[in-house]
């Protein structure tokens, strides 16, 4: 007997129920509520009272895998704080621009620091004198002390002028003795050139009783002549006699005429 096309067969009902059950499980796995899914329009099922047709082996259709679509409710924030971390979400273009700007700021600061240090080095360092401020307290005026007459030095015993002169040196040409005479004059020793026979003598103008007794004027003058004369040098390039490496060390006394 032919089946009425308005009536659904039993195997169709079974397949439809299995498909609906598999669909609800797939939607539940992706977090979609099944209440919001409208069921497919179903045709009214009328079970035929007629003889059932021969059983047909129906293969259960496997549900196709449902692709999970991440639904973004809004644009993510660039800076997010979590209890255990902090996330910064920016595009690579923004990261490159930020890095270049940071490097440019560092270079500008470096150049400014160099210019400032050069300017400070060129400035002259002026030491500021710190003058402590102290209270000016006038000192008490002391009465003028009575001036005491200065103690008069006892008069020095003047030895009577003797009849001896000190012979400093002799030479056969008087011109060679002129530099020596001027040399001793610079040290306060007055001398003169006299002639004895064929030679010229350089002698002291002062006369002494003796030059060998310590403490006498003649002895002190003898020591002074020997000390000063040891450093005598003739004028450079003059060709005058130098009288030895250490001249005028053998002075002696001679009776004056």
Residue frames relative to the residue before (quaternion, step in Angstrom):
aa qw qx qy qz dx dy dz
X 1.0000 0.0000 0.0000 0.0000 0.00 0.00 0.00
X 0.4660 -0.6837 0.4886 0.2767 3.54 -0.96 0.87
X 0.4309 -0.7000 0.5136 0.2462 3.61 -1.15 0.87
X 0.4861 -0.6480 0.5065 0.2954 3.49 -1.10 0.78
X 0.4153 -0.7412 0.4585 0.2607 3.67 -0.61 1.02
X 0.6152 0.5552 -0.3672 0.4225 3.64 1.12 -0.36
X 0.6819 0.4538 -0.2888 0.4957 3.54 1.20 -0.38
X 0.3646 -0.7262 0.5420 0.2144 3.58 -0.95 0.96
X 0.4598 -0.6730 0.5092 0.2762 3.48 -1.05 0.80
X 0.6484 -0.5400 0.3750 0.3839 3.56 -1.21 0.43
X 0.6639 0.5052 -0.3301 0.4417 3.64 0.89 -0.76
X 0.6035 0.5411 -0.3669 0.4565 3.62 1.13 -0.57
X 0.6394 0.5200 -0.3311 0.4596 3.57 0.98 -0.76
X 0.6503 0.5147 -0.3197 0.4583 3.56 0.97 -0.85
X 0.6676 0.5027 -0.3048 0.4569 3.61 0.88 -0.90
X 0.6544 0.5144 -0.3184 0.4537 3.58 0.98 -0.83
X 0.6474 0.5116 -0.3249 0.4622 3.58 0.98 -0.78
X 0.6551 0.5086 -0.3156 0.4611 3.60 0.95 -0.81
X 0.6565 0.5098 -0.3162 0.4573 3.58 0.95 -0.82
X 0.6528 0.5098 -0.3225 0.4582 3.56 0.97 -0.83
X 0.6428 0.5223 -0.3256 0.4561 3.57 1.01 -0.83
X 0.6632 0.4988 -0.3036 0.4683 3.62 0.95 -0.86
X 0.6354 0.5301 -0.3276 0.4559 3.58 1.04 -0.76
X 0.6623 0.5035 -0.3142 0.4573 3.60 0.93 -0.83
X 0.6390 0.5159 -0.3320 0.4641 3.61 1.02 -0.74
X 0.6523 0.5129 -0.3185 0.4582 3.61 0.96 -0.84
X 0.6620 0.4947 -0.3078 0.4714 3.59 1.00 -0.82
X 0.6370 0.5293 -0.3340 0.4501 3.57 1.05 -0.71
X 0.6311 0.5438 -0.3371 0.4386 3.61 1.07 -0.69
X 0.7312 0.3918 -0.2426 0.5029 3.64 1.01 -0.66
X 0.5815 -0.6450 0.3542 0.3470 3.59 1.21 0.20
X 0.4968 0.6229 -0.4528 0.4001 3.58 1.18 0.46
X 0.4214 -0.7105 0.5061 0.2478 3.50 -0.83 1.05
X 0.4351 -0.7192 0.4842 0.2429 3.52 -0.91 0.93
X 0.5454 0.6231 -0.4095 0.3829 3.55 1.24 -0.31
X 0.6847 0.4937 -0.2914 0.4502 3.58 1.12 -0.72
X 0.6061 0.5407 -0.3598 0.4591 3.59 1.23 -0.20
X 0.3422 -0.7464 0.5396 0.1860 3.50 -0.72 1.12
X 0.4309 -0.6977 0.5007 0.2772 3.55 -0.80 0.87
X 0.5721 -0.5900 0.4501 0.3493 3.48 -1.19 0.60
X 0.5548 -0.6041 0.4550 0.3467 3.50 -1.11 0.72
X 0.1845 -0.7959 0.5725 0.0687 3.44 -0.77 1.07
X 0.4152 -0.6809 0.5439 0.2611 3.41 -1.05 0.71
X 0.5585 -0.5962 0.4358 0.3778 3.54 -0.96 0.61
X 0.2960 -0.7657 0.5537 0.1397 3.45 -0.87 1.06
X 0.0217 -0.7727 0.6338 -0.0265 3.48 -0.79 1.04
X 0.2808 -0.7605 0.5666 0.1472 3.44 -0.67 1.11
X 0.3595 -0.7483 0.5223 0.1949 3.44 -0.67 1.14
X 0.3939 -0.7139 0.5377 0.2147 3.48 -1.08 0.80
X 0.5021 0.6590 -0.4285 0.3606 3.43 1.31 -0.08
X 0.7081 -0.4527 0.3396 0.4223 3.40 -1.30 0.19
X 0.4347 -0.6948 0.4949 0.2888 3.53 -0.83 0.84
X 0.4898 -0.6565 0.4900 0.2983 3.41 -1.05 0.79
X 0.6953 -0.4532 0.3447 0.4385 3.45 -1.29 0.24
X 0.5267 -0.6497 0.4347 0.3339 3.61 -0.89 0.85
X 0.1864 -0.7716 0.6039 0.0727 3.45 -0.96 0.99
X 0.4029 -0.7111 0.5258 0.2358 3.59 -0.84 0.96
X 0.1172 -0.8128 0.5706 0.0071 3.52 -0.52 1.26
X 0.3065 -0.7402 0.5723 0.1750 3.55 -0.88 0.95
X 0.4180 -0.7081 0.5151 0.2421 3.52 -0.82 1.01
X 0.3632 -0.7402 0.5267 0.2069 3.51 -0.76 1.09
X 0.3676 -0.7306 0.5369 0.2069 3.52 -0.81 1.03
X 0.4527 -0.6927 0.4808 0.2900 3.58 -0.83 0.91
X 0.4786 -0.6637 0.4998 0.2840 3.53 -1.02 0.85
X 0.5361 -0.6231 0.4508 0.3480 3.62 -1.03 0.72
X 0.3171 -0.7551 0.5501 0.1636 3.47 -0.85 1.04
X 0.3567 -0.7430 0.5317 0.1947 3.54 -0.74 1.05
X 0.3742 -0.7291 0.5352 0.2052 3.52 -0.90 1.04
X 0.1338 -0.7836 0.6048 0.0490 3.56 -0.69 1.08
X 0.3147 -0.7531 0.5491 0.1797 3.54 -0.59 1.19
X 0.1802 -0.7942 0.5765 0.0667 3.50 -0.53 1.21
X 0.1947 -0.7829 0.5846 0.0863 3.59 -0.57 1.21
X 0.3535 -0.7593 0.5107 0.1941 3.50 -0.58 1.15
X 0.7935 -0.0751 0.0801 0.5985 3.63 1.09 -0.76
X 0.6586 -0.4945 0.3836 0.4178 3.58 -1.34 0.18
X 0.4602 -0.6949 0.4589 0.3077 3.66 -0.77 0.90
X 0.5147 -0.6402 0.4811 0.3062 3.53 -1.16 0.72
X 0.5100 -0.6681 0.4389 0.3177 3.64 -1.01 0.73
X 0.7794 0.2083 -0.1114 0.5803 3.60 1.15 -0.54
X 0.0522 0.8094 -0.5775 0.0929 3.54 -0.52 1.26
X 0.2049 -0.7754 0.5929 0.0724 3.52 -1.01 0.97
X 0.0709 -0.7757 0.6271 0.0033 3.52 -0.92 1.06
X 0.6732 -0.5027 0.3328 0.4281 3.59 -1.15 0.35
X 0.8019 0.2914 -0.1431 0.5015 3.59 0.98 -0.75
X 0.8046 0.1269 -0.0732 0.5755 3.62 1.21 -0.07
X 0.2710 -0.7102 0.6228 0.1852 3.50 -1.43 0.20
X 0.1473 -0.8063 0.5710 0.0465 3.56 -0.75 1.04
X 0.1281 -0.7611 0.6332 0.0583 3.52 -1.09 0.87
X 0.0476 -0.8200 0.5691 -0.0381 3.56 -0.51 1.18
X 0.2142 0.7512 -0.5959 0.1863 3.57 -0.39 1.28
X 0.5652 -0.5974 0.4454 0.3539 3.55 -1.24 0.41
X 0.6205 -0.5628 0.3842 0.3881 3.57 -1.20 0.44
X 0.5872 0.5609 -0.3799 0.4429 3.61 1.12 -0.53
X 0.6717 0.4857 -0.3004 0.4720 3.57 0.95 -0.88
X 0.6308 0.5345 -0.3390 0.4489 3.60 1.03 -0.73
X 0.6538 0.5067 -0.3154 0.4651 3.62 0.96 -0.84
X 0.6651 0.4993 -0.3095 0.4611 3.60 0.91 -0.91
X 0.6509 0.5168 -0.3200 0.4547 3.60 0.96 -0.83
X 0.6541 0.5147 -0.3151 0.4560 3.60 0.97 -0.86
X 0.6649 0.4990 -0.3065 0.4636 3.59 0.93 -0.87
X 0.6444 0.5148 -0.3257 0.4621 3.57 1.00 -0.77
X 0.6447 0.5212 -0.3215 0.4576 3.60 1.01 -0.81
X 0.6508 0.5061 -0.3122 0.4720 3.60 0.99 -0.84
X 0.6450 0.5215 -0.3241 0.4549 3.61 1.00 -0.81
X 0.6385 0.5156 -0.3278 0.4681 3.60 1.00 -0.77
X 0.6414 0.5202 -0.3264 0.4598 3.60 0.99 -0.81
X 0.6572 0.5071 -0.3150 0.4602 3.61 0.95 -0.84
X 0.6456 0.5149 -0.3244 0.4613 3.59 0.97 -0.81
X 0.6544 0.5034 -0.3115 0.4705 3.60 0.95 -0.86
X 0.6386 0.5298 -0.3283 0.4513 3.60 1.01 -0.79
X 0.6721 0.4921 -0.2977 0.4663 3.59 0.93 -0.90
X 0.6375 0.5176 -0.3305 0.4653 3.59 1.01 -0.77
X 0.6421 0.5205 -0.3240 0.4603 3.59 1.02 -0.79
X 0.6422 0.5174 -0.3254 0.4626 3.60 0.99 -0.78
X 0.6657 0.5020 -0.3090 0.4575 3.59 0.90 -0.91
X 0.6545 0.5133 -0.3168 0.4559 3.58 0.99 -0.81
X 0.6672 0.4990 -0.3121 0.4566 3.61 0.92 -0.85
X 0.6397 0.5105 -0.3330 0.4683 3.62 1.01 -0.74
X 0.6471 0.5214 -0.3192 0.4556 3.57 0.99 -0.81
X 0.6626 0.4987 -0.3085 0.4659 3.57 0.98 -0.82
X 0.6524 0.5162 -0.3227 0.4514 3.59 1.04 -0.73
X 0.6801 0.4937 -0.2955 0.4544 3.60 1.07 -0.67
X 0.5779 0.5872 -0.3902 0.4111 3.59 1.12 -0.42
X 0.4332 -0.6922 0.5007 0.2873 3.64 -0.84 0.89
X 0.3790 -0.7176 0.5432 0.2153 3.47 -1.00 0.91
X 0.0935 -0.7944 0.6001 0.0035 3.54 -0.56 1.20
X 0.3091 -0.7563 0.5500 0.1729 3.50 -0.59 1.15
X 0.2636 -0.7666 0.5707 0.1311 3.50 -0.73 1.08
X 0.3121 -0.7567 0.5481 0.1721 3.50 -0.65 1.15
X 0.2241 -0.7672 0.5913 0.1075 3.52 -0.80 1.05
X 0.1182 -0.8016 0.5856 0.0243 3.51 -0.49 1.23
X 0.3286 -0.7557 0.5245 0.2140 3.59 -0.47 1.08
X 0.3496 -0.7291 0.5559 0.1927 3.50 -0.95 0.93
X 0.0107 0.8018 -0.5951 0.0526 3.50 -0.63 1.11
X 0.5334 -0.6183 0.4699 0.3352 3.48 -1.13 0.62
X 0.3249 -0.7457 0.5530 0.1802 3.54 -0.83 1.02
X 0.0404 -0.7950 0.6045 -0.0308 3.52 -0.50 1.24
X 0.3816 -0.7351 0.5016 0.2500 3.60 -0.56 1.06
X 0.4238 -0.7005 0.5167 0.2503 3.50 -0.97 0.91
X 0.5382 -0.6235 0.4425 0.3546 3.55 -1.01 0.68
X 0.4663 -0.6826 0.4933 0.2708 3.52 -1.00 0.87
X 0.2516 -0.7753 0.5643 0.1308 3.51 -0.71 1.12
X 0.4999 -0.6436 0.4741 0.3333 3.57 -0.96 0.74
X 0.5438 -0.6334 0.4446 0.3246 3.49 -1.03 0.84
X 0.4018 -0.7196 0.5153 0.2351 3.50 -0.84 1.04
X 0.5302 -0.6260 0.4668 0.3303 3.48 -1.06 0.71
X 0.3986 -0.7158 0.5241 0.2324 3.50 -0.88 0.97
X 0.2428 -0.7648 0.5856 0.1147 3.45 -0.84 1.10
X 0.5224 -0.6356 0.4512 0.3457 3.55 -0.89 0.71
X 0.5031 -0.6675 0.4604 0.2990 3.53 -0.87 0.99
X 0.5080 -0.6534 0.4686 0.3090 3.48 -1.02 0.88
X 0.3554 -0.7481 0.5253 0.1953 3.50 -0.70 1.00
X 0.4431 -0.6825 0.5162 0.2674 3.50 -0.89 1.03
X 0.4989 -0.6492 0.4666 0.3344 3.52 -0.94 0.79
X 0.5407 -0.6407 0.4239 0.3428 3.57 -0.88 0.80
X 0.4413 -0.6980 0.5068 0.2473 3.50 -0.96 0.97
X 0.4825 -0.6681 0.4888 0.2861 3.43 -0.99 0.92
X 0.2194 -0.7793 0.5773 0.1064 3.53 -0.67 1.11
X 0.3300 -0.7482 0.5438 0.1886 3.46 -0.70 1.12
X 0.5011 -0.6320 0.4796 0.3455 3.54 -0.96 0.64
X 0.5405 -0.6345 0.4430 0.3302 3.55 -1.01 0.86
X 0.3294 -0.7706 0.5211 0.1616 3.51 -0.87 1.08
X 0.5315 -0.6222 0.4738 0.3253 3.51 -1.27 -0.29
X 0.5786 0.5663 -0.3842 0.4438 3.60 1.26 0.44
X 0.1541 -0.7448 0.6417 0.0987 3.54 -1.13 0.75
X 0.4141 -0.6923 0.5327 0.2558 3.56 -1.23 0.50
X 0.2533 -0.7524 0.5944 0.1281 3.54 -0.79 1.11
X 0.2629 -0.7898 0.5381 0.1326 3.59 -0.56 1.18
X 0.7613 -0.2219 0.1733 0.5841 3.62 0.86 -0.94
X 0.2268 -0.7507 0.6018 0.1513 3.56 -1.34 0.15
X 0.0231 0.7828 -0.6210 0.0333 3.54 -1.20 0.61
X 0.5318 -0.6674 0.4231 0.3043 3.53 -1.14 0.63
X 0.7235 0.3051 -0.2188 0.5793 3.62 1.28 -0.16
X 0.4244 -0.7460 0.4549 0.2378 3.58 -0.69 1.09
X 0.5859 0.6042 -0.3769 0.3869 3.61 1.13 -0.60
X 0.6404 0.5248 -0.3312 0.4525 3.61 1.09 -0.57
X 0.6564 0.5026 -0.3128 0.4676 3.60 1.25 -0.34
X 0.5170 0.6621 -0.4151 0.3494 3.61 1.21 -0.36
X 0.6642 0.4754 -0.3352 0.4696 3.71 0.84 -0.77
X 0.6277 0.5293 -0.3439 0.4556 3.59 1.07 -0.70
X 0.6313 0.5362 -0.3281 0.4543 3.61 1.00 -0.84
X 0.6758 0.4781 -0.2920 0.4790 3.61 0.94 -0.89
X 0.6124 0.5604 -0.3478 0.4359 3.59 1.03 -0.74
X 0.7069 0.4446 -0.2701 0.4793 3.61 0.81 -0.95
X 0.5935 0.5737 -0.3712 0.4251 3.60 1.10 -0.57
X 0.6192 0.5485 -0.3495 0.4400 3.62 1.10 -0.65
X 0.7087 0.4079 -0.2468 0.5201 3.61 1.21 -0.38
X 0.5989 -0.6159 0.3430 0.3798 3.60 1.23 0.36
X 0.5423 0.5816 -0.4170 0.4401 3.59 1.17 0.46
X 0.2210 -0.7962 0.5543 0.0999 3.56 -0.41 1.28
X 0.0058 -0.7998 0.5981 -0.0512 3.59 -0.80 1.08
X 0.1231 -0.7643 0.6256 0.0963 3.50 -1.38 0.15
X 0.3864 -0.7033 0.5503 0.2309 3.55 -1.25 0.50
X 0.0037 -0.7843 0.6197 -0.0295 3.55 -0.83 1.06
X 0.3614 -0.7290 0.5397 0.2159 3.59 -1.20 0.42
X 0.0287 -0.7633 0.6452 -0.0181 3.49 -0.99 0.99
X 0.8146 -0.0477 -0.0139 0.5778 3.53 -0.33 1.25
X 0.7934 -0.2671 0.2253 0.4985 3.56 -0.81 -1.07
X 0.6860 0.4655 -0.2785 0.4850 3.60 1.26 -0.02
X 0.3564 -0.7011 0.5788 0.2153 3.50 -1.34 0.46
X 0.1991 -0.7916 0.5732 0.0723 3.56 -0.94 1.02
X 0.2427 -0.7174 0.6316 0.1662 3.55 -1.19 0.74
X 0.0484 0.8162 -0.5668 0.1013 3.57 -0.42 1.28
X 0.5713 -0.5757 0.4578 0.3641 3.55 -1.34 0.30
X 0.4928 -0.6460 0.4960 0.3062 3.52 -1.18 0.61
X 0.6576 0.4842 -0.3099 0.4869 3.58 1.09 -0.69
X 0.2723 -0.7494 0.5851 0.1477 3.52 -1.25 0.57
X 0.1488 -0.7975 0.5839 0.0299 3.52 -1.09 0.78
X 0.5474 -0.5980 0.4708 0.3480 3.50 -1.28 0.47
X 0.7849 -0.1002 0.1078 0.6019 3.56 0.93 -0.93
X 0.2384 -0.7648 0.5784 0.1537 3.56 -1.21 0.49
X 0.6311 0.5526 -0.3238 0.4377 3.58 1.25 0.05
X 0.6405 0.5218 -0.3329 0.4546 3.62 1.16 -0.26
X 0.4107 -0.7225 0.4903 0.2627 3.61 -0.58 1.09
X 0.7540 0.3730 -0.2988 0.4506 3.54 -1.14 0.79
X 0.6280 0.5187 -0.3468 0.4649 3.57 1.19 -0.21
X 0.6384 -0.5331 0.3885 0.3965 3.56 -1.27 0.41
X 0.6319 0.5402 -0.3392 0.4403 3.59 1.00 -0.75
X 0.6533 0.5100 -0.3190 0.4597 3.58 1.00 -0.81
X 0.6646 0.4984 -0.3096 0.4627 3.61 0.95 -0.86
X 0.6476 0.5052 -0.3278 0.4668 3.61 1.02 -0.76
X 0.6145 0.5430 -0.3491 0.4534 3.58 1.02 -0.73
X 0.6617 0.4998 -0.3078 0.4666 3.62 0.91 -0.91
X 0.6591 0.5144 -0.3178 0.4471 3.61 0.95 -0.83
X 0.6459 0.5193 -0.3251 0.4554 3.59 0.97 -0.85
X 0.6643 0.5016 -0.3104 0.4591 3.61 0.92 -0.89
X 0.6762 0.5013 -0.2997 0.4491 3.60 0.94 -0.88
X 0.7044 0.4460 -0.2712 0.4810 3.60 0.85 -0.94
X 0.6782 0.5280 -0.3031 0.4116 3.59 0.89 -0.88
X 0.5679 0.6163 -0.3935 0.3779 3.62 1.12 -0.49
X 0.7255 0.4245 -0.2408 0.4851 3.62 1.15 -0.50
X 0.3993 0.7366 -0.4762 0.2668 3.60 1.20 0.21
X 0.0057 -0.7528 0.6582 -0.0086 3.54 -1.15 0.89
X 0.4326 -0.6905 0.4981 0.2965 3.64 -0.83 0.83
X 0.6461 -0.5107 0.3747 0.4258 3.62 -1.14 0.40
X 0.5316 -0.6540 0.4352 0.3167 3.58 -0.93 0.91
X 0.8403 0.1702 -0.1496 0.4926 3.55 -0.93 0.95
X 0.5081 0.6644 -0.4267 0.3440 3.63 1.21 0.12
X 0.3749 -0.7413 0.4816 0.2794 3.58 1.11 -0.59
X 0.4554 0.6868 -0.4538 0.3391 3.61 1.26 0.19
X 0.6371 -0.5456 0.4063 0.3625 3.51 -1.32 0.50
X 0.3321 -0.7538 0.5374 0.1810 3.57 -1.04 0.89
X 0.3169 -0.7902 0.4669 0.2392 3.59 1.30 -0.26
X 0.7530 -0.4060 0.2083 0.4741 3.56 0.97 0.88
X 0.6530 -0.5281 0.3776 0.3900 3.52 -1.34 0.22
X 0.7755 0.1008 -0.0710 0.6193 3.59 1.13 -0.55
X 0.0570 -0.8793 0.4724 0.0183 3.54 0.44 1.25
X 0.8261 0.3070 -0.2106 0.4230 3.49 -1.48 0.16
X 0.3985 0.7072 -0.4866 0.3227 3.57 0.93 0.90
X 0.7185 0.4136 -0.2475 0.5015 3.67 1.24 -0.23
X 0.1430 0.8019 -0.5641 0.1351 3.60 0.89 0.92
X 0.0544 -0.7957 0.6032 0.0087 3.56 -1.18 0.55
X 0.4994 -0.6510 0.4893 0.2955 3.55 -1.28 0.36
X 0.0424 -0.7828 0.6209 -0.0016 3.54 -1.15 0.73
X 0.5254 -0.6333 0.4774 0.3080 3.52 -1.08 0.82
X 0.3375 -0.7286 0.5607 0.2020 3.53 -0.93 0.93
X 0.4903 -0.6567 0.4841 0.3067 3.56 -1.08 0.67
